């Protein structure tokens, strides 16, 4: 079957995908809480007569098609939502206050289910095995790491992996990726600055952690401006400040939180080390003490295999034309698809979903984020074409 025929079949499944996506969108679930989402995935796989392993990574699902032997390729979709109150004006908006599919994972899941349906129809033609990874907890929970740790890429061994992400900077009908590092290494930090609280009218009897916290926030940026090559990307963002509960009381402790980003593991490690040194030493210079922690799971950079990108770009040219296939520049966002590309060659595709006429103009993680659902068939088709081309090539 040609790539064009795959795209035509995917277009015929548009409404089916949209129904699934909207159902998921109305009931968003946070990391490792994807109970209803996982159930919908399993119910759909049961209807398609596709076997699966569940649970994996707590709420994940690992489905399998094909011969059960090598060569083997994998397709991945993440399933979790974000703790954001939805403000998008859509009839299928979130039914759970304070939770929203603001990163398009509902779309990713629907597209992979459509790919599963199309691949099932031609399962007898597959010259190897396809693994479908419905993954929990991409938004900071390291679900990709848990999937790999629990054997998602083994028995049979995955030779190549493909994933995609809705990409609001690109218009619907366009796709993009790059070779090398596409997305940054990312991690969290918490800095607790301890002073001596007291009456705000008598600061000389206190050791003020608020003033010290302000100095730390400003000085952290000099790590980037004075210790890192200006041509090398890096980010230290303080995104949370907690301290005090009254206007006339200097609190004993202030807590800062934020994120570190870099395009290499080496630079990421350096930024983290220097952040800890600078925070503790500035605190000490101001008669305070600082505790620095790095909670959560650090995501490595997402590195795209050059050969796989050239292959996928060739597929995309056949589907959308050369003018709609873009070499995108690296982005400082993090992705736990990186845990897969650390193990096997892979490709992470940016799928355009921007449509001004629909108001689909806001970026991911925004409360008014929308997706042009006309992009869904192209995403499903890219999944299927990746499988067919790679299994044929790898089978020799």
C-alpha positions in Angstrom: 0.0 0.0 0.0 1.4 3.4 -1.0 1.8 6.3 1.5 -0.9 8.2 -0.3 -3.4 5.3 0.2 -2.5 5.2 3.9 -3.2 9.0 4.1 -6.6 8.5 2.3 -7.5 5.7 4.8 -6.5 7.9 7.7 -8.7 10.7 6.4 -11.6 8.3 6.5 -11.0 7.7 10.2 -11.0 11.4 11.0 -14.4 11.5 12.8 -13.6 8.3 14.7 -10.4 9.9 15.9 -12.2 13.2 16.8 -14.7 11.3 18.9 -12.0 9.6 20.9 -10.0 12.8 21.3 -12.9 14.8 22.5 -14.0 12.1 25.0 -10.4 12.1 26.4 -10.4 15.9 26.4 -13.4 16.1 28.6 -11.9 13.9 31.3 -8.2 14.8 31.6 -6.1 12.9 34.1 -2.8 13.8 35.6 0.4 11.8 35.7 -0.1 8.2 36.9 -3.8 8.9 37.4 -4.8 8.0 33.8 -7.3 5.4 34.9 -10.2 6.3 32.6 -7.8 7.1 29.7 -6.1 3.7 30.1 -9.5 2.0 30.2 -10.5 3.7 27.0 -7.3 2.6 25.3 -7.8 -1.0 26.4 -11.4 -1.1 25.4 -10.5 0.2 22.0 -7.7 -2.3 21.6 -10.1 -5.1 22.7 -12.6 -4.0 20.0 -9.7 -4.1 17.5 -8.6 -7.6 18.7 -5.1 -6.2 19.5 -3.3 -7.9 22.5 -1.7 -5.8 25.1 0.2 -5.8 28.4 -1.4 -3.7 31.2 -0.5 -2.3 33.6 3.0 -1.2 32.7 4.5 1.9 34.3 1.4 1.9 36.6 -1.2 3.1 34.2 0.4 2.5 30.8 -0.6 0.1 28.0 1.8 -1.8 25.7 0.1 -3.3 22.7 1.7 -5.6 20.1 1.0 -6.3 16.4 2.7 -8.4 13.8 4.9 -11.5 13.9 6.1 -11.2 17.5 9.8 -11.4 16.3 12.4 -9.0 15.1 12.6 -6.6 13.3 10.6 -4.5 15.6 9.6 -0.9 15.6 7.7 1.1 18.2 5.2 4.0 18.2 4.6 6.1 21.3 1.8 8.3 22.5 1.6 10.0 25.9 -1.7 10.2 27.8 -1.5 12.6 30.8 -3.0 16.1 31.2 -1.9 19.2 33.1 -3.2 21.0 36.2 -4.5 23.9 34.3 -8.1 25.4 34.3 -9.3 25.3 30.7 -10.4 28.6 29.2 -10.8 27.4 25.6 -14.2 28.0 24.2 -15.0 24.5 22.9 -18.2 22.4 23.4 -16.1 19.5 24.7 -14.1 21.4 27.3 -12.7 19.7 30.4 -15.3 18.5 32.8 -12.8 18.5 35.7 -11.9 21.8 37.2 -8.3 22.6 37.2 -7.3 19.9 34.8 -6.9 20.2 31.0 -5.4 18.5 28.0 -3.3 21.6 27.3 -0.5 19.7 25.7 -2.4 17.7 23.1 -1.8 14.3 24.6 -5.5 13.5 24.0 -4.7 14.0 20.3 -1.6 11.8 20.5 -3.6 9.0 22.0 -6.4 9.2 19.4 -3.9 9.2 16.5 -2.0 6.2 17.8 -5.3 4.3 18.2 -6.2 5.1 14.6 -2.7 3.9 13.6 -3.4 0.7 15.5 -6.7 0.2 13.7 -5.1 0.7 10.3 -2.1 -1.6 11.1 -4.4 -4.3 12.4 -6.2 -4.4 9.0 -2.9 -5.2 7.3 -1.3 -7.2 10.1 -0.7 -10.2 7.8 1.5 -8.0 5.7 3.8 -6.8 8.5 7.3 -8.3 8.2 8.0 -8.0 11.9 6.6 -6.6 15.1 5.0 -3.3 16.0 4.8 -2.1 19.6 2.3 0.6 20.6 3.4 2.5 23.7 0.5 4.3 25.4 2.6 6.0 28.0 1.6 7.8 31.3 3.2 10.7 33.0 5.1 12.6 30.4 4.5 15.9 32.2 7.3 15.5 34.8 6.7 12.0 35.9 9.2 10.3 33.7 6.7 7.7 32.3 9.0 7.1 29.4 11.8 6.0 31.8 9.4 3.7 33.6 8.2 2.2 30.3 11.8 1.4 29.3 12.8 0.2 32.7 9.9 -2.2 32.6 10.9 -3.7 29.3 8.8 -1.9 26.7 11.7 -1.9 24.3 12.6 -5.6 24.8 11.3 -9.0 23.7 11.5 -8.4 20.8 14.1 -5.6 20.8 12.9 -2.4 19.3 15.2 -1.2 16.5 13.6 2.2 15.8 10.9 4.3 17.5 8.6 7.1 16.3 6.6 9.7 18.3 5.0 13.0 17.4 3.7 16.1 19.2 1.1 18.6 18.2 3.0 21.8 17.3 1.1 25.1 17.4 3.9 27.2 15.8 3.3 25.2 12.6 0.1 25.4 10.5 -2.0 22.4 9.9 -0.6 20.3 7.1 3.0 21.1 8.0 5.5 18.9 9.9 9.0 19.3 11.1 11.9 17.8 13.0 15.7 17.9 12.8 18.8 15.7 13.2 20.7 15.9 16.5 19.3 17.5 19.6 15.7 18.7 19.2 14.6 19.2 22.8 16.5 20.1 25.9 17.6 18.2 29.0 15.3 19.4 31.8 15.1 19.2 35.5 13.6 20.9 38.6 15.1 22.7 41.5 14.0 23.8 45.0 15.9 26.3 47.1 14.9 26.9 50.7 16.5 29.9 52.3 16.4 30.0 56.1 16.8 33.2 58.0 15.3 34.5 61.3 11.8 35.9 61.2 10.3 38.7 63.2 8.4 42.0 63.1 8.7 43.7 59.7 9.1 47.1 61.5 12.2 45.8 63.2 14.3 44.2 60.4 17.5 44.7 62.3 16.4 42.0 64.8 15.8 39.6 61.9 17.8 37.9 59.2 15.6 38.5 56.1 15.3 35.5 53.8 13.1 37.5 51.4 15.8 40.0 50.6 18.3 37.1 50.3 15.9 35.3 47.9 15.7 38.3 45.7 19.5 38.4 45.5 19.6 34.7 44.6 17.1 35.1 41.9 19.0 37.9 40.2 22.4 36.4 40.6 21.4 33.0 39.2 21.1 34.6 35.8 24.8 35.5 35.8 25.6 31.8 35.5 24.2 32.0 32.0 25.3 35.5 31.1 28.9 35.2 32.4 29.8 31.5 32.6 28.2 30.0 29.5 29.1 30.7 25.9 26.6 33.2 24.6 26.0 31.0 21.6 25.1 28.0 23.7 21.5 27.8 24.9 20.7 27.4 28.6 17.8 28.3 30.9 17.5 28.8 34.6 14.0 30.0 35.4 12.7 30.6 38.9 8.9 30.0 38.6 7.7 29.7 42.2 8.3 31.9 45.3 6.7 31.0 48.6 7.3 32.8 51.9 5.4 34.7 54.5 1.7 35.1 55.3 1.4 38.6 56.7 2.3 42.1 55.5 4.0 42.9 58.8 6.0 39.8 59.5 9.4 38.8 58.0 9.1 35.0 57.5 11.8 32.6 58.7 12.0 30.8 55.4 11.4 31.5 51.7 11.2 28.7 49.1 12.1 29.1 45.5 11.4 26.6 42.7 12.1 26.4 39.0 13.6 24.6 36.1 17.0 24.2 34.5 17.4 23.5 30.7 20.3 22.8 28.4 20.9 21.1 25.1 23.6 18.8 26.4 23.8 16.6 29.5 27.2 18.1 30.3 25.9 21.7 30.3 22.9 20.7 32.3 25.0 19.1 35.0 27.2 22.2 35.1 24.2 24.6 35.5 22.8 22.4 38.3 26.1 22.3 40.1 26.7 26.1 39.9 23.1 26.8 40.9 23.6 24.9 44.1 27.0 26.6 44.8 25.7 30.1 44.1 22.5 29.8 46.2 24.3 28.4 49.3 27.1 31.0 49.1 24.8 34.0 48.5 22.7 32.8 51.4 25.7 32.5 53.7 27.0 35.9 52.7 23.6 37.3 53.9 23.7 35.3 57.2 21.1 32.9 55.9 21.4 29.2 55.1 20.2 27.5 51.9 19.1 24.0 51.2 19.1 23.0 47.5 17.2 20.0 46.2 16.6 18.6 42.7 13.3 16.7 43.0 11.6 14.8 40.2 13.2 13.1 37.3 15.8 14.8 35.1 15.0 14.4 31.4 17.9 13.9 29.1 18.0 15.8 25.8 15.9 14.4 23.0 18.4 13.5 20.2 17.0 12.6 16.7 18.8 10.1 14.6 19.9 11.7 11.3 19.2 8.7 9.1 15.7 8.2 10.6 14.9 11.9 10.1 15.9 11.8 6.4 13.7 8.8 6.0 10.7 10.4 7.8 11.2 13.6 5.9 11.0 11.6 2.7 7.7 10.1 3.8 6.3 13.5 4.8 7.3 15.0 1.4 5.1 12.4 -0.3 2.2 13.2 2.0 2.3 17.0 2.3 4.8 18.2 -0.3 8.4 19.5 0.1 7.3 23.0 1.1 5.5 21.7 4.1 8.4 19.7 5.6 10.5 21.9 7.9 13.9 21.6 9.5 13.1 23.1 12.9 15.5 24.6 15.3 16.0 23.1 18.8 13.5 24.0 21.5 14.3 24.3 25.2 11.2 22.3 26.1 11.9 18.9 27.6 10.3 15.5 26.6 10.6 12.1 28.1 10.6 10.6 24.6 14.3 11.2 25.3 14.4 8.1 27.4 13.6 6.0 24.3 16.1 7.8 22.0 18.8 7.1 24.6 18.2 3.4 23.8 17.3 3.2 20.2 17.4 5.4 17.1 14.3 7.4 16.9 12.4 10.4 15.4 10.1 12.9 17.2 7.9 14.8 14.8 6.4 18.2 15.2 2.8 18.0 13.8 1.4 21.4 12.8 -2.0 22.2 14.4 -2.2 26.0 14.0 -5.4 27.4 12.4 -6.1 31.1 12.9 -9.7 30.8 11.6 -10.5 28.4 14.4 -8.6 30.3 17.1 -6.0 27.5 17.3 -3.2 29.9 17.9 -2.1 29.4 21.5 0.9 27.4 22.4 0.9 24.3 24.5 0.4 24.7 28.3 -1.8 27.7 27.7 -5.4 27.7 29.2 -6.8 28.7 25.8 -4.8 26.0 23.9 -6.8 24.6 20.9 -5.9 22.1 18.2 -7.1 22.0 14.6 -8.5 18.5 14.5 -7.9 18.3 10.8 -4.3 17.5 11.6 -5.2 14.2 13.2 -5.3 12.1 10.0 -1.9 13.2 9.0 -0.4 12.2 12.3 -2.0 8.8 12.2 -0.8 8.3 8.6 2.8 9.2 9.6 2.7 6.6 12.3 1.6 3.9 9.8 3.9 4.9 7.1 6.8 4.9 9.5 6.0 1.3 10.5 5.6 0.0 6.9 8.8 1.6 5.6 11.0 0.7 8.5 9.9 -2.9 8.8 10.4 -3.4 5.1 13.9 -1.8 5.3 14.9 -3.6 8.5 13.7 -7.0 7.2 16.1 -6.6 4.3 
